Amino acid sequence: MAEQNAKNHSRYVPGYHFLASTAILALLIGSGINLSEACCKKEGLYSASLICLVSFVLLLVWWYSRAFALRAQDRAIRAEENLRHFAMTGKLLDNRLRMGQIIALRFASDDEFVALAAKAADQSMSAKDIKAAIQNWRPDHNRA
């Protein structure tokens, strides 16, 4: 496995991010075209409406399945990094830190984590700036 760093830590799942999203978008567009043609011809309107509705529902399921999973992952990351900070300092993370900042801080090594967390809170650093400031990258190989 290649060494993880700020430039290559993002992960895409081709079947989800590219194939499924493109297929659902094509289905939604095609079903909309089919529905408009059915409206003009005055036949097949019921089945065209159902196909359009199903494609829209599929889009919602696709979107929310990812959104809910990310929200749960964010909560787990917040708890992990709070525990990590508490184990090192005896205090919880600063309340001024936003979720994106905490997610970025998880890649900081233990040696720089506490100081970088304080700097991120004091200077309202962006997640991108936090990742760029990390000297010793702590990889996350447990992602699916």
C-alpha positions as CSV (number, residue, x, y, z in Angstrom):
1,M,0.0,0.0,0.0
2,A,1.4,3.4,-1.0
3,E,2.3,5.8,1.8
4,Q,-0.6,8.1,2.6
5,N,-0.2,11.9,2.6
6,A,-2.2,15.1,2.1
7,K,-2.1,14.7,-1.6
8,N,-3.3,11.0,-1.9
9,H,-5.5,10.4,1.2
10,S,-8.8,10.9,-0.5
11,R,-10.6,7.7,-1.5
12,Y,-13.1,7.2,-4.3
13,V,-15.2,4.0,-4.8
14,P,-15.6,3.9,-8.6
15,G,-18.8,1.9,-8.5
16,Y,-20.5,4.3,-6.1
17,H,-19.0,7.7,-7.0
18,F,-18.8,7.3,-10.8
19,L,-20.9,4.3,-12.1
20,A,-23.9,4.5,-9.8
21,S,-24.1,8.3,-9.9
22,T,-23.9,8.4,-13.7
23,A,-26.4,5.6,-14.1
24,I,-28.9,7.3,-11.7
25,L,-28.5,10.6,-13.5
26,A,-29.1,8.9,-16.9
27,L,-32.1,7.2,-15.5
28,L,-33.5,10.4,-14.1
29,I,-33.0,12.3,-17.4
30,G,-34.3,9.4,-19.5
31,S,-37.4,9.0,-17.3
32,G,-38.0,12.8,-17.6
33,I,-37.8,12.6,-21.3
34,N,-40.1,9.5,-21.4
35,L,-42.6,11.4,-19.2
36,S,-42.7,14.4,-21.4
37,E,-43.2,12.3,-24.5
38,A,-46.0,10.4,-22.7
39,C,-47.6,13.7,-21.9
40,C,-47.5,14.8,-25.5
41,K,-48.8,11.5,-26.8
42,K,-51.4,11.1,-24.1
43,E,-50.6,7.4,-23.7
44,G,-48.4,5.5,-21.3
45,L,-48.6,8.4,-18.8
46,Y,-49.1,6.2,-15.8
47,S,-46.1,4.0,-16.4
48,A,-43.9,6.9,-17.4
49,S,-44.9,8.8,-14.2
50,L,-44.1,5.7,-12.1
51,I,-40.7,5.3,-13.8
52,C,-39.9,8.9,-13.2
53,L,-41.0,8.6,-9.5
54,V,-38.9,5.5,-9.0
55,S,-35.8,7.2,-10.5
56,F,-36.3,10.2,-8.2
57,V,-36.7,7.9,-5.2
58,L,-33.6,6.0,-6.2
59,L,-31.7,9.3,-6.4
60,L,-32.8,10.1,-2.9
61,V,-31.8,6.7,-1.5
62,W,-28.4,6.9,-3.2
63,W,-27.8,10.4,-1.8
64,Y,-29.0,9.8,1.8
65,S,-27.3,6.4,2.1
66,R,-24.0,8.2,1.7
67,A,-25.0,11.3,3.8
68,F,-26.1,9.2,6.7
69,A,-23.0,7.0,6.6
70,L,-20.8,10.1,6.5
71,R,-22.6,11.6,9.5
72,A,-22.1,8.5,11.5
73,Q,-18.4,8.4,10.5
74,D,-18.1,12.1,11.5
75,R,-19.5,11.3,15.0
76,A,-17.0,8.4,15.4
77,I,-14.1,10.6,14.3
78,R,-15.1,13.4,16.7
79,A,-15.3,10.8,19.6
80,E,-11.9,9.3,18.7
81,E,-10.1,12.6,18.4
82,N,-11.7,13.9,21.6
83,L,-10.5,10.7,23.4
84,R,-7.1,11.1,21.8
85,H,-6.8,14.7,22.9
86,F,-8.1,13.9,26.4
87,A,-5.6,11.1,26.8
88,M,-2.8,13.5,25.9
89,T,-3.9,16.6,27.8
90,G,-6.6,15.7,30.3
91,K,-9.0,18.1,28.4
92,L,-11.5,17.6,25.6
93,L,-10.9,19.3,22.2
94,D,-11.6,23.0,22.0
95,N,-15.3,23.6,21.3
96,R,-14.4,26.2,18.6
97,L,-13.1,23.4,16.3
98,R,-15.5,22.6,13.5
99,M,-16.0,19.0,12.2
100,G,-13.9,19.6,9.1
101,Q,-11.0,20.7,11.3
102,I,-11.3,17.7,13.5
103,I,-11.4,15.4,10.5
104,A,-8.2,17.0,9.2
105,L,-6.5,16.8,12.7
106,R,-7.0,13.0,12.7
107,F,-4.1,12.7,10.3
108,A,-1.6,14.6,12.6
109,S,0.9,12.4,14.5
110,D,0.7,12.4,18.3
111,D,3.8,14.6,18.5
112,E,2.1,17.5,16.7
113,F,-1.6,16.8,17.4
114,V,-2.2,18.9,20.5
115,A,-0.3,22.0,19.3
116,L,-1.9,21.8,15.9
117,A,-5.4,21.5,17.5
118,A,-4.8,24.6,19.6
119,K,-3.4,26.5,16.5
120,A,-6.4,25.4,14.4
121,A,-8.9,26.6,17.0
122,D,-7.0,29.9,17.7
123,Q,-6.5,30.8,14.0
124,S,-9.7,29.2,12.6
125,M,-7.6,27.2,10.1
126,S,-9.3,25.5,7.2
127,A,-9.1,21.7,6.9
128,K,-6.8,22.1,3.9
129,D,-4.5,24.3,5.9
130,I,-4.4,21.9,8.8
131,K,-3.5,19.0,6.5
132,A,-0.8,21.1,4.8
133,A,0.7,22.0,8.3
134,I,1.0,18.3,9.3
135,Q,4.7,17.3,9.3
136,N,4.3,13.6,10.2
137,W,1.2,12.2,8.5
138,R,-0.7,9.5,10.4
139,P,-2.4,7.4,7.8
140,D,-5.9,6.0,8.0
141,H,-6.0,2.5,6.5
142,N,-9.2,1.5,8.2
143,R,-11.6,3.2,5.7
144,A,-13.8,1.2,3.5
